[in-house]
Amino acid sequence: SPVIIDDDVRSSTLPPRANFLATQVWPSSRIASTIIEQYLDPSWKVCELGCGPGLPSLTAAMKGSEVIATDLDECALEMVKAAAK
């Protein structure tokens, strides 16, 4: 079903240029993060495509891996950078 975003809610919670979908932590990201936390070898390099807020990337970085997080949405990348600090 389509995602309907009320403009009043959007303007009070997201920056004007933010893509609502790129700011969500999806169930698949939670599952990937759990798997990464359990099985990642810190010597592995990780590249997350379409990272959104980057939960799997952040989890891999916390485990000691070198990480590249990518997304078309600049706001999503800003969120990942801020969370990584």
MODELLER restraints for C-alpha pairs under 7 A, 6 or more apart:
rsr = mdl.restraints
at = mdl.atoms
rsr.add(forms.Gaussian(group=physical.xy_distance, feature=features.Distance(at['CA:18:A'], at['CA:75:A']), mean=5.55, stdev=0.5))
rsr.add(forms.Gaussian(group=physical.xy_distance, feature=features.Distance(at['CA:19:A'], at['CA:73:A']), mean=6.95, stdev=0.5))
rsr.add(forms.Gaussian(group=physical.xy_distance, feature=features.Distance(at['CA:22:A'], at['CA:52:A']), mean=4.55, stdev=0.5))
rsr.add(forms.Gaussian(group=physical.xy_distance, feature=features.Distance(at['CA:22:A'], at['CA:53:A']), mean=6.94, stdev=0.5))
rsr.add(forms.Gaussian(group=physical.xy_distance, feature=features.Distance(at['CA:22:A'], at['CA:73:A']), mean=6.74, stdev=0.5))
rsr.add(forms.Gaussian(group=physical.xy_distance, feature=features.Distance(at['CA:22:A'], at['CA:76:A']), mean=5.90, stdev=0.5))
rsr.add(forms.Gaussian(group=physical.xy_distance, feature=features.Distance(at['CA:23:A'], at['CA:52:A']), mean=5.63, stdev=0.5))
rsr.add(forms.Gaussian(group=physical.xy_distance, feature=features.Distance(at['CA:23:A'], at['CA:53:A']), mean=5.63, stdev=0.5))
rsr.add(forms.Gaussian(group=physical.xy_distance, feature=features.Distance(at['CA:23:A'], at['CA:76:A']), mean=6.05, stdev=0.5))
rsr.add(forms.Gaussian(group=physical.xy_distance, feature=features.Distance(at['CA:24:A'], at['CA:52:A']), mean=6.85, stdev=0.5))
rsr.add(forms.Gaussian(group=physical.xy_distance, feature=features.Distance(at['CA:24:A'], at['CA:53:A']), mean=6.81, stdev=0.5))
rsr.add(forms.Gaussian(group=physical.xy_distance, feature=features.Distance(at['CA:25:A'], at['CA:53:A']), mean=6.57, stdev=0.5))
rsr.add(forms.Gaussian(group=physical.xy_distance, feature=features.Distance(at['CA:29:A'], at['CA:55:A']), mean=6.29, stdev=0.5))
rsr.add(forms.Gaussian(group=physical.xy_distance, feature=features.Distance(at['CA:29:A'], at['CA:56:A']), mean=6.05, stdev=0.5))
rsr.add(forms.Gaussian(group=physical.xy_distance, feature=features.Distance(at['CA:32:A'], at['CA:56:A']), mean=6.06, stdev=0.5))
rsr.add(forms.Gaussian(group=physical.xy_distance, feature=features.Distance(at['CA:33:A'], at['CA:55:A']), mean=6.49, stdev=0.5))
rsr.add(forms.Gaussian(group=physical.xy_distance, feature=features.Distance(at['CA:33:A'], at['CA:56:A']), mean=4.57, stdev=0.5))
rsr.add(forms.Gaussian(group=physical.xy_distance, feature=features.Distance(at['CA:33:A'], at['CA:59:A']), mean=5.99, stdev=0.5))
rsr.add(forms.Gaussian(group=physical.xy_distance, feature=features.Distance(at['CA:36:A'], at['CA:59:A']), mean=6.94, stdev=0.5))
rsr.add(forms.Gaussian(group=physical.xy_distance, feature=features.Distance(at['CA:36:A'], at['CA:60:A']), mean=6.37, stdev=0.5))
rsr.add(forms.Gaussian(group=physical.xy_distance, feature=features.Distance(at['CA:37:A'], at['CA:59:A']), mean=6.55, stdev=0.5))
rsr.add(forms.Gaussian(group=physical.xy_distance, feature=features.Distance(at['CA:42:A'], at['CA:63:A']), mean=5.95, stdev=0.5))
rsr.add(forms.Gaussian(group=physical.xy_distance, feature=features.Distance(at['CA:42:A'], at['CA:64:A']), mean=4.97, stdev=0.5))
rsr.add(forms.Gaussian(group=physical.xy_distance, feature=features.Distance(at['CA:42:A'], at['CA:65:A']), mean=4.59, stdev=0.5))
rsr.add(forms.Gaussian(group=physical.xy_distance, feature=features.Distance(at['CA:43:A'], at['CA:65:A']), mean=5.95, stdev=0.5))
rsr.add(forms.Gaussian(group=physical.xy_distance, feature=features.Distance(at['CA:44:A'], at['CA:65:A']), mean=5.87, stdev=0.5))
rsr.add(forms.Gaussian(group=physical.xy_distance, feature=features.Distance(at['CA:45:A'], at['CA:65:A']), mean=5.75, stdev=0.5))
rsr.add(forms.Gaussian(group=physical.xy_distance, feature=features.Distance(at['CA:45:A'], at['CA:66:A']), mean=4.99, stdev=0.5))
rsr.add(forms.Gaussian(group=physical.xy_distance, feature=features.Distance(at['CA:45:A'], at['CA:67:A']), mean=5.99, stdev=0.5))
rsr.add(forms.Gaussian(group=physical.xy_distance, feature=features.Distance(at['CA:46:A'], at['CA:65:A']), mean=6.82, stdev=0.5))
rsr.add(forms.Gaussian(group=physical.xy_distance, feature=features.Distance(at['CA:46:A'], at['CA:66:A']), mean=6.26, stdev=0.5))
rsr.add(forms.Gaussian(group=physical.xy_distance, feature=features.Distance(at['CA:46:A'], at['CA:67:A']), mean=4.75, stdev=0.5))
rsr.add(forms.Gaussian(group=physical.xy_distance, feature=features.Distance(at['CA:46:A'], at['CA:68:A']), mean=6.24, stdev=0.5))
rsr.add(forms.Gaussian(group=physical.xy_distance, feature=features.Distance(at['CA:47:A'], at['CA:67:A']), mean=5.80, stdev=0.5))
rsr.add(forms.Gaussian(group=physical.xy_distance, feature=features.Distance(at['CA:47:A'], at['CA:68:A']), mean=4.66, stdev=0.5))
rsr.add(forms.Gaussian(group=physical.xy_distance, feature=features.Distance(at['CA:47:A'], at['CA:69:A']), mean=5.82, stdev=0.5))
rsr.add(forms.Gaussian(group=physical.xy_distance, feature=features.Distance(at['CA:48:A'], at['CA:57:A']), mean=6.34, stdev=0.5))
rsr.add(forms.Gaussian(group=physical.xy_distance, feature=features.Distance(at['CA:48:A'], at['CA:68:A']), mean=6.38, stdev=0.5))
rsr.add(forms.Gaussian(group=physical.xy_distance, feature=features.Distance(at['CA:48:A'], at['CA:69:A']), mean=4.91, stdev=0.5))
rsr.add(forms.Gaussian(group=physical.xy_distance, feature=features.Distance(at['CA:48:A'], at['CA:70:A']), mean=6.07, stdev=0.5))
rsr.add(forms.Gaussian(group=physical.xy_distance, feature=features.Distance(at['CA:49:A'], at['CA:69:A']), mean=6.49, stdev=0.5))
rsr.add(forms.Gaussian(group=physical.xy_distance, feature=features.Distance(at['CA:49:A'], at['CA:70:A']), mean=5.09, stdev=0.5))
rsr.add(forms.Gaussian(group=physical.xy_distance, feature=features.Distance(at['CA:49:A'], at['CA:71:A']), mean=6.33, stdev=0.5))
rsr.add(forms.Gaussian(group=physical.xy_distance, feature=features.Distance(at['CA:50:A'], at['CA:70:A']), mean=5.57, stdev=0.5))
rsr.add(forms.Gaussian(group=physical.xy_distance, feature=features.Distance(at['CA:50:A'], at['CA:71:A']), mean=4.34, stdev=0.5))
rsr.add(forms.Gaussian(group=physical.xy_distance, feature=features.Distance(at['CA:51:A'], at['CA:69:A']), mean=5.91, stdev=0.5))
rsr.add(forms.Gaussian(group=physical.xy_distance, feature=features.Distance(at['CA:51:A'], at['CA:70:A']), mean=5.72, stdev=0.5))
rsr.add(forms.Gaussian(group=physical.xy_distance, feature=features.Distance(at['CA:51:A'], at['CA:71:A']), mean=5.58, stdev=0.5))
rsr.add(forms.Gaussian(group=physical.xy_distance, feature=features.Distance(at['CA:52:A'], at['CA:71:A']), mean=6.40, stdev=0.5))
rsr.add(forms.Gaussian(group=physical.xy_distance, feature=features.Distance(at['CA:52:A'], at['CA:76:A']), mean=4.96, stdev=0.5))
rsr.add(forms.Gaussian(group=physical.xy_distance, feature=features.Distance(at['CA:53:A'], at['CA:76:A']), mean=5.38, stdev=0.5))
rsr.add(forms.Gaussian(group=physical.xy_distance, feature=features.Distance(at['CA:53:A'], at['CA:79:A']), mean=5.82, stdev=0.5))
rsr.add(forms.Gaussian(group=physical.xy_distance, feature=features.Distance(at['CA:53:A'], at['CA:80:A']), mean=5.41, stdev=0.5))
rsr.add(forms.Gaussian(group=physical.xy_distance, feature=features.Distance(at['CA:54:A'], at['CA:69:A']), mean=6.91, stdev=0.5))
rsr.add(forms.Gaussian(group=physical.xy_distance, feature=features.Distance(at['CA:54:A'], at['CA:80:A']), mean=5.62, stdev=0.5))
rsr.add(forms.Gaussian(group=physical.xy_distance, feature=features.Distance(at['CA:57:A'], at['CA:67:A']), mean=6.29, stdev=0.5))
rsr.add(forms.Gaussian(group=physical.xy_distance, feature=features.Distance(at['CA:57:A'], at['CA:69:A']), mean=6.22, stdev=0.5))
rsr.add(forms.Gaussian(group=physical.xy_distance, feature=features.Distance(at['CA:58:A'], at['CA:84:A']), mean=6.52, stdev=0.5))
rsr.add(forms.Gaussian(group=physical.xy_distance, feature=features.Distance(at['CA:60:A'], at['CA:67:A']), mean=6.99, stdev=0.5))
rsr.add(forms.Gaussian(group=physical.xy_distance, feature=features.Distance(at['CA:61:A'], at['CA:67:A']), mean=6.11, stdev=0.5))
rsr.add(forms.Gaussian(group=physical.xy_distance, feature=features.Distance(at['CA:71:A'], at['CA:77:A']), mean=6.46, stdev=0.5))
